[in-house]
């Protein structure tokens, strides 16, 4: 009998398959949130600092909701919490579109609601992936995940971008009406994703205690990686929109730029997830970090339409490659440490999110600091380069983490 090569769909449990399909549907929402909300703020305010304020509000809402979610898991079914997270993304967009003017207060409220949406979605999703997958299937899980995300990251910006461009002949009110139509479609998609997800059966964490302040030294390495990952997240979500609107001033161009080379990258990610093994994660992670650095370098040196396109191409490769390696490394370490320290898995998910938040805050403040002390141009040009350079330290930290994890596994086996 021939031995099969790589991991396949059959290797996932029924609940894992339902989770994957749910994420596929919700993947059509994420590019709208990532790109066009930022472009909406830019179009109606022409102020990149307002985009960063909105992002900071999101990043503040996420860890707070992670914490609240830990308590809610003991009272509310995890399926309801996960579904609520998806639905709130639509609510946040409604709040944004209903603002008469892009005020700081309105941006903060809309950002906090979006942060709550992400907090409920990602905290429960991370836990669900942890309990429904095995270590050997996680590369393929995140390969599929990044494949869906990359494909929708191509299709959605093209469809939404050119839909918005068709309103260019109208006044600002007409263009904003098209943004409102997009928001309505987002609501419908989140409802469909929620219905699909409720077809699965998922259990809450076994232990009720989830809040700890002291962790094993190997986990502290994970927190260092979380901080460095957060540095990029603090700026990278809105950076493409701000750069594209600066050099192209068109949502249509924004959508087209996102599509260049992305489909090829998507299939590479799918194959990489299917055929790579846990031992390849450090090499994959390193490639992702180098790609991010190179993209930031070209953007900083050229700072032109060409530089932005090159940066976007590198980013399309870097983000999914990093995800394929980073998340399985994180989940495997949680598997090991939760057994070694006899703690609730959600305790590590919550703690990890606070590490990301600190990084996101520092990353966002790096941009705002450069914009305040220098100019918006200096911030757009050099913040990415600074963060991309510092992030290269993650390669060394990841190597130390994996060595420490192996020692822990040996200790557990000896016991």
C-alpha positions in Angstrom: 0.0 0.0 0.0 1.4 3.4 -1.0 2.1 5.8 1.7 0.5 9.2 1.2 2.7 12.3 0.9 1.9 15.3 3.1 -1.2 16.1 5.1 -4.7 16.2 3.5 -8.2 17.3 4.1 -9.1 13.8 5.5 -6.6 14.3 8.4 -8.8 17.0 9.9 -11.7 16.2 12.3 -15.3 17.2 11.4 -15.1 20.2 13.8 -11.8 21.3 12.4 -13.3 21.2 8.8 -16.3 23.3 9.9 -14.0 25.8 11.5 -11.9 26.0 8.3 -15.0 26.6 6.1 -16.2 29.2 8.6 -12.9 31.0 8.3 -13.1 30.7 4.5 -16.4 32.6 4.5 -15.2 35.2 7.0 -12.0 35.7 5.0 -14.1 37.8 2.6 -14.7 40.3 5.4 -11.1 40.7 6.6 -9.7 42.6 3.5 -12.6 45.1 3.8 -11.7 45.7 7.4 -7.9 45.8 6.8 -7.9 48.0 3.7 -11.0 49.9 2.9 -11.9 51.1 6.4 -8.5 52.8 6.5 -9.0 54.2 3.0 -12.5 55.5 4.0 -10.9 57.4 6.9 -8.2 58.8 4.5 -10.8 59.8 1.9 -13.0 61.7 4.4 -10.2 63.2 6.5 -6.9 63.1 4.5 -5.2 62.6 7.9 -3.0 59.5 8.4 -2.8 60.2 12.1 -6.5 59.6 12.3 -6.0 56.2 10.7 -3.4 55.4 13.4 -5.7 56.6 16.2 -8.4 54.3 14.8 -5.9 51.4 14.8 -4.7 52.2 18.3 -8.4 52.0 19.5 -8.7 48.6 17.8 -5.5 47.4 19.4 -6.7 48.6 22.8 -10.0 46.8 22.5 -8.5 43.4 21.5 -6.6 42.5 24.7 -9.3 43.8 26.9 -11.8 41.6 25.1 -9.4 38.7 25.3 -9.5 39.1 29.1 -13.3 39.5 29.3 -13.7 36.5 27.0 -11.8 34.4 29.5 -14.6 35.0 32.1 -17.4 34.7 29.5 -16.2 31.3 28.5 -17.3 30.0 31.9 -20.8 31.5 31.4 -21.6 31.5 27.6 -21.3 28.9 24.9 -18.1 29.4 22.9 -20.0 29.2 19.6 -22.0 32.3 20.6 -18.9 34.2 21.6 -17.1 33.3 18.3 -20.2 34.3 16.3 -20.6 37.6 18.1 -17.0 38.4 17.3 -17.7 38.1 13.6 -21.0 40.1 13.7 -19.4 43.0 15.7 -17.1 43.7 12.7 -20.2 44.7 10.8 -21.5 46.8 13.7 -18.2 48.7 13.9 -18.4 49.6 10.2 -22.0 50.8 10.6 -20.8 53.1 13.4 -18.0 54.4 11.2 -20.3 55.0 8.2 -22.9 56.8 10.3 -20.4 59.5 11.5 -21.3 63.0 10.1 -17.6 63.8 10.3 -14.5 61.7 11.1 -14.0 62.9 14.6 -11.5 61.6 17.2 -14.4 60.5 19.5 -16.2 58.6 16.7 -13.0 57.0 15.5 -12.3 55.8 19.0 -15.7 54.3 19.5 -15.7 52.5 16.1 -12.2 51.3 16.8 -13.0 49.9 20.2 -16.0 48.0 18.8 -13.8 46.6 16.0 -11.2 45.7 18.7 -14.0 43.8 20.6 -14.9 42.0 17.4 -11.3 40.9 16.8 -10.8 40.1 20.4 -13.8 37.7 20.5 -13.0 36.3 17.1 -9.3 35.6 17.5 -9.3 34.6 21.2 -11.9 31.9 20.5 -10.5 31.0 17.2 -7.0 30.4 18.6 -8.4 28.1 21.2 -10.6 26.3 18.7 -7.6 25.6 16.4 -5.6 24.4 19.4 -8.2 21.8 20.5 -9.4 20.7 17.0 -6.0 20.1 15.3 -2.9 18.1 16.0 0.7 19.4 15.6 1.3 17.5 12.4 -1.8 19.0 10.7 -1.2 22.7 11.8 1.2 23.6 8.9 -1.5 22.5 6.5 -4.3 24.2 8.5 -2.5 27.5 8.3 -1.5 26.8 4.7 -5.2 26.5 3.9 -6.0 29.5 6.0 -3.4 31.7 4.4 -4.4 30.4 0.9 -8.0 31.6 1.6 -6.8 34.9 3.1 -4.5 35.6 0.2 -7.1 34.7 -2.5 -9.8 36.8 -0.9 -7.1 39.5 -0.4 -6.9 39.6 -4.2 -10.5 39.2 -5.1 -12.1 41.4 -2.5 -9.9 44.5 -3.1 -10.5 44.2 -6.8 -14.2 43.9 -6.5 -14.7 46.5 -3.8 -12.0 48.9 -5.1 -13.5 49.1 -8.6 -17.0 49.2 -7.2 -16.0 52.3 -5.3 -14.2 53.8 -8.3 -17.4 53.6 -10.3 -18.7 56.3 -8.0 -15.9 58.8 -8.8 -18.2 60.9 -11.0 -20.6 61.4 -8.1 -20.0 63.7 -5.2 -18.5 62.6 -1.9 -21.9 61.6 -0.6 -22.4 59.2 -3.5 -19.0 57.5 -2.9 -19.8 57.2 0.8 -23.1 55.5 -0.1 -21.1 52.8 -1.9 -19.0 52.3 1.3 -22.3 51.8 3.1 -23.4 49.2 0.6 -20.1 47.3 1.2 -20.9 47.5 4.9 -24.3 45.8 4.4 -22.7 43.0 2.4 -20.1 42.5 5.2 -23.1 42.0 7.6 -24.6 39.4 5.4 -21.3 37.5 5.1 -20.8 37.5 8.9 -24.3 36.0 9.4 -23.6 33.2 6.9 -20.3 32.4 8.6 -22.0 32.3 11.9 -24.7 29.9 10.7 -22.0 27.5 9.3 -20.0 27.6 12.5 -23.0 26.5 14.6 -22.9 23.2 12.8 -19.9 22.1 14.8 -19.6 20.9 18.4 -17.0 22.7 20.5 -16.2 22.4 24.2 -15.0 25.2 26.5 -11.6 25.0 28.3 -11.7 22.4 31.1 -10.0 24.6 33.8 -11.8 27.8 34.8 -8.7 29.6 36.1 -7.0 31.4 33.2 -5.3 34.5 34.6 -1.6 34.0 35.6 1.3 36.5 35.8 4.3 34.1 36.1 5.2 31.8 33.3 8.0 29.4 32.3 11.2 31.0 30.9 10.5 29.3 27.5 7.2 31.1 27.3 9.0 34.4 27.9 10.8 33.7 24.6 7.4 33.4 23.0 6.4 36.7 24.5 9.5 38.3 23.0 8.4 37.0 19.6 4.9 38.3 20.2 6.2 41.7 21.0 8.2 41.8 17.7 5.3 40.5 15.7 3.1 43.2 17.3 5.6 45.9 16.2 4.7 45.2 12.6 1.0 44.7 13.2 0.8 48.1 14.8 1.5 49.7 11.4 1.2 47.0 8.8 -2.6 46.8 8.7 -3.0 50.4 7.7 0.4 51.0 6.0 -0.7 49.6 2.5 -3.8 51.8 2.4 -2.0 55.0 3.5 0.9 54.4 1.0 -1.5 53.6 -1.8 -3.7 56.6 -1.2 -0.6 58.8 -0.9 0.8 57.7 -4.3 -2.3 56.6 -6.3 -5.3 58.3 -4.6 -7.6 55.6 -5.9 -9.3 52.6 -4.2 -9.2 51.0 -7.7 -5.4 51.2 -7.8 -5.4 50.0 -4.2 -7.3 46.9 -5.2 -5.2 46.2 -8.3 -1.9 46.6 -6.4 -3.1 44.0 -3.9 -3.7 41.5 -6.6 -0.3 41.6 -8.3 1.4 38.2 -7.7 -0.9 37.3 -4.9 -2.5 34.3 -6.6 0.9 32.7 -7.3 1.8 33.3 -3.6 -1.5 31.7 -2.5 -0.8 28.5 -4.3 2.8 28.5 -2.9 1.4 28.8 0.6 -1.0 26.0 0.1 1.7 23.6 -1.1 4.1 24.8 1.6 1.5 24.1 4.3 0.7 20.7 2.8 4.2 19.3 2.4 6.2 21.1 5.0 6.8 19.5 8.4 7.2 20.9 12.0 11.0 20.8 11.6 10.8 23.3 8.7 9.1 26.0 10.7 12.2 27.9 11.7 13.4 28.1 8.1 10.0 29.2 6.8 9.7 31.8 9.6 13.1 33.2 8.7 12.2 33.6 5.0 9.0 35.5 6.0 11.0 38.0 8.1 13.6 38.6 5.4 10.9 39.2 2.9 9.3 41.8 5.2 12.6 43.5 5.7 13.4 43.7 2.0 9.9 45.1 1.2 10.4 47.8 3.9 13.9 48.5 2.6 12.7 49.1 -1.0 9.9 51.3 0.3 12.3 53.4 2.4 14.9 53.8 -0.3 12.6 54.5 -3.3 9.6 56.0 -1.6 7.7 56.1 -4.8 4.8 54.3 -6.7 7.4 51.7 -7.8 8.7 51.3 -4.2 5.1 50.8 -2.9 4.4 48.2 -5.5 7.6 46.3 -4.6 6.8 46.6 -0.9 3.3 45.2 -1.5 4.7 42.2 -3.5 7.1 41.3 -0.7 4.3 41.8 1.9 2.0 39.4 0.0 4.7 36.7 0.5 5.9 37.7 4.0 2.6 37.8 5.9 1.3 34.3 4.9 4.8 32.7 5.2 5.1 34.1 8.7 1.7 32.9 9.7 2.3 29.3 8.5 5.3 29.1 10.8 4.5 31.4 13.7 1.1 30.1 14.8 2.0 26.4 14.8 5.1 27.3 16.9 2.9 29.1 19.3 0.3 26.4 19.6 2.8 23.6 19.9 4.5 25.4 22.8 1.0 25.9 24.5 0.4 22.1 24.0 3.7 21.4 25.9 3.5 24.0 28.6 -0.2 23.4 29.5 0.7 19.8 30.3 4.0 20.8 32.0 2.5 23.5 34.2 -1.0 21.9 34.3 -2.8 25.1 33.3 -5.7 26.1 31.1 -4.6 26.6 27.5 -6.5 29.9 27.3 -4.2 31.3 29.9 -1.3 31.3 27.3 -3.6 32.6 24.5 -4.6 35.6 26.7 -1.0 36.3 27.9 0.3 36.1 24.3 -2.3 38.7 23.2 -1.0 41.2 25.8 2.5 40.6 24.4 1.2 41.4 20.9 -0.6 44.5 22.3 2.6 46.0 23.7 4.3 45.5 20.4 1.4 47.0 18.4 1.3 50.0 20.7 5.0 50.6 20.3 4.8 50.1 16.5 1.9 52.5 16.2 3.6 55.1 18.4 6.8 54.7 16.3 4.8 56.0 13.3 3.0 58.7 15.3 6.3 59.8 16.9 8.1 60.1 13.5 5.0 61.9 12.1 5.0 64.4 15.0 8.7 65.0 15.3 9.4 64.9 11.5 6.6 64.6 9.0 4.0 62.1 7.7 6.3 61.4 4.8 9.2 60.5 7.1 6.9 58.2 9.1 5.5 56.4 6.0 9.1 56.0 4.7 11.1 54.9 7.7 8.8 53.4 10.3 8.4 50.2 8.3 12.2 50.0 7.8 12.9 50.5 11.5 10.4 47.8 12.5 11.5 45.4 9.7 15.1 45.6 10.9 14.3 45.0 14.6 12.0 42.1 13.7 15.0 40.1 12.3 15.9 39.4 16.0 12.9 37.0 16.0 15.0 34.5 14.0 17.4 34.1 16.9 14.7 34.1 19.5 12.7 31.4 17.7 15.7 29.2 17.6 16.2 29.5 21.3 12.5 28.9 21.9 12.4 25.7 19.8 15.5 24.3 21.7 13.9 25.1 25.0 10.6 23.4 23.9 12.5 20.2 23.0 14.0 20.1 26.5 10.6 20.5 28.0 9.2 17.6 25.9 12.0 15.4 27.0 11.3 16.2 30.7 7.6 15.4 30.2 8.5 12.0 28.6 10.9 11.2 31.4 8.1 11.8 34.0 
